[in-house]
């Protein structure tokens, strides 16, 4: 595999991981919203003593704190998404991937190098050994 493909795949994977994590944070936020709402409904109708009230309040506090962390992280990621114009980057990555695949399919990548018994990784490895000695 050529270096361009390796780097492009790494960037595409990072972009997909970013999107997946942002989606996961959004799902968690929704989950905690539902838990809070359910607890509010329970409080609305439930009769409890001071001790039970304390434990209900602690439970609510824990859910609210989790939601705050998730919401803060989601907002941070949204800020990065907007500031880096990720929608444009996604399109550019897709275009770069299509172009590179087309070159590989047309054999443009290997026309001159197909019969070589080494590749670019071997060159880097060999040159690194020379520098380290």
MOJOZI-V925260 format. One record per pair of residues at least 24 apart in sequence whose ideal C-beta (glycine too) atoms are under 7 Angstrom apart, sorted by sequence separation. I is the first residue (numbers start at 1). GAP is how many residues later the second one is. D is the distance in Angstrom with one decimal. If there is no record, write none. Layout:
i: (I & I)
gap: (GAP & GAP)
d: (D & D)
This chain:
i: (39 & 36 & 35 & 36 & 32 & 36 & 32 & 32 & 29 & 32 & 29 & 28 & 29 & 25 & 29 & 25 & 26 & 25 & 22 & 25 & 22 & 21 & 15 & 15 & 15 & 12 & 11 & 12 & 8 & 8 & 8 & 5 & 4 & 2 & 3 & 2)
gap: (24 & 27 & 28 & 28 & 31 & 31 & 34 & 35 & 38 & 38 & 41 & 42 & 42 & 45 & 45 & 48 & 48 & 49 & 52 & 52 & 55 & 56 & 74 & 75 & 78 & 81 & 82 & 85 & 88 & 89 & 92 & 95 & 96 & 107 & 117 & 118)
d: (7.0 & 5.6 & 5.1 & 6.8 & 5.6 & 7.0 & 5.7 & 3.8 & 6.3 & 6.6 & 5.1 & 4.7 & 5.7 & 5.4 & 6.1 & 5.7 & 6.2 & 4.2 & 6.7 & 6.8 & 4.9 & 6.9 & 6.8 & 6.4 & 6.2 & 5.4 & 6.2 & 6.5 & 5.7 & 6.0 & 6.2 & 6.0 & 6.0 & 5.8 & 5.8 & 7.0)
